[in-house]
Amino acid sequence: MVGWTLGVAERGERVLSNIHKPSLTPYLPAADKATGCAVIVAPGGGHRELWSDHEGHNIARWLSERGIAAFVIKYRLARETNSTYTIKDHALADTV
């Protein structure tokens, strides 16, 4: 079990839902470009789904090309239909 469901929107954008195993995907800059800065990129979707390409991985690639380490978070969705997760109890926990 992968712990999430992948959908593909009209223009090929990957949309994730049904997430039960949060994770971080690292995008690290080349050593000679590294600035020492890092960010967590949280793709949007209103806590119902994650638009993982243009609001996640594309941004992380852009940042890493400019020397900033970026980590795309795949987080549990509190507003998804029948979700047992809450923003208050699970959102911060998914970042560690």
Buried (B, 14 or more C-beta within 10 A) or exposed (E): EEEBEEEEEEEEBBBBBBBEEBEBBEBEBEEEEBEEEBBEBBBEBEBBBBBBBBBBBBBBEEBBEEBBBBBBBBBBBBEBEEBEBEEEEBBEEBEE
